């Protein structure tokens, strides 16, 4: 997605709303999928999902005209506290 980090915010918002519409449709079909967060970095968008399977993530990408080139399961979440005043 060459240049995506320079895309206007209204275009990213439009894409996000279209993506959420597909997720709503999929959940109405009984599919367990939820998109938690997306990060735009360089020429890519990285999305974090809660999904019953990687196939559901691929289906979401296809139905929303996106691309899922790599899907990696997150094994552990490490939270960092950066709000400590010293």
C-alpha positions as CSV (number, residue, x, y, z in Angstrom):
1,X,0.0,0.0,0.0
2,X,2.6,2.5,-1.2
3,X,2.1,5.9,0.5
4,X,-0.7,4.8,2.9
5,X,1.0,6.7,5.8
6,X,0.5,9.9,3.8
7,X,-3.2,9.2,3.0
8,X,-5.6,11.9,4.1
9,X,-7.3,11.1,7.4
10,X,-10.8,11.3,5.8
11,X,-9.7,8.5,3.4
12,X,-8.5,6.3,6.3
13,X,-11.7,7.0,8.2
14,X,-13.8,6.0,5.1
15,X,-11.8,2.7,4.8
16,X,-12.2,2.1,8.5
17,X,-16.0,2.5,8.3
18,X,-16.2,0.2,5.3
19,X,-14.2,-2.4,7.1
20,X,-16.5,-2.1,10.2
21,X,-19.5,-2.6,8.0
22,X,-18.1,-5.9,6.7
23,X,-17.4,-7.0,10.3
24,X,-21.0,-6.2,11.3
25,X,-22.2,-8.3,8.4
26,X,-19.9,-11.2,9.3
27,X,-21.0,-11.1,13.0
28,X,-24.7,-11.1,11.9
29,X,-23.8,-14.4,10.0
30,X,-22.6,-15.8,13.4
31,X,-18.9,-15.4,12.7
32,X,-16.7,-14.6,15.6
33,X,-14.5,-11.7,14.5
34,X,-13.7,-8.3,15.9
35,X,-11.1,-5.8,14.9
36,X,-9.5,-4.2,17.9
37,X,-7.0,-1.7,16.5
38,X,-5.2,-0.7,13.3
39,X,-1.8,0.9,12.9
40,X,-0.6,2.8,9.8
41,X,3.1,2.6,9.5
42,X,5.2,3.2,6.3
43,X,3.5,1.5,3.4
44,X,1.3,-0.9,5.5
45,X,-1.6,-1.1,7.8
46,X,-1.3,-3.5,10.7
47,X,-4.6,-4.7,12.2
48,X,-5.2,-6.5,15.5
49,X,-8.2,-8.9,15.6
50,X,-10.0,-11.2,18.0
51,X,-11.2,-13.9,15.7
52,X,-12.1,-17.6,15.9
53,X,-9.7,-18.4,13.0
54,X,-7.2,-17.0,10.6
55,X,-9.6,-17.9,7.8
56,X,-12.1,-15.3,9.2
57,X,-9.4,-12.6,9.0
58,X,-8.7,-13.6,5.4
59,X,-12.5,-13.5,4.6
60,X,-12.7,-10.0,6.1
61,X,-9.8,-8.8,4.0
62,X,-11.4,-10.2,0.8
63,X,-14.9,-8.9,1.5
64,X,-13.6,-5.4,2.4
65,X,-11.3,-5.3,-0.7
66,X,-8.2,-5.4,1.6
67,X,-5.1,-7.6,1.6
68,X,-4.0,-9.9,4.4
69,X,-0.4,-10.8,3.4
70,X,0.6,-12.2,6.8
71,X,-1.4,-13.4,9.8
72,X,0.4,-14.1,13.1
73,X,-1.3,-15.3,16.2
74,X,-0.4,-13.3,19.3
75,X,0.7,-15.6,22.1
76,X,1.2,-13.2,24.9
77,X,0.5,-9.5,25.6
78,X,3.0,-7.6,27.7
79,X,1.7,-4.3,29.1
80,X,4.1,-1.5,29.9
81,X,3.5,1.3,32.3
82,X,5.0,4.5,30.9
83,X,3.1,6.9,33.1
84,X,5.3,6.7,36.1
85,X,6.5,10.2,37.3
86,X,10.1,10.2,38.6
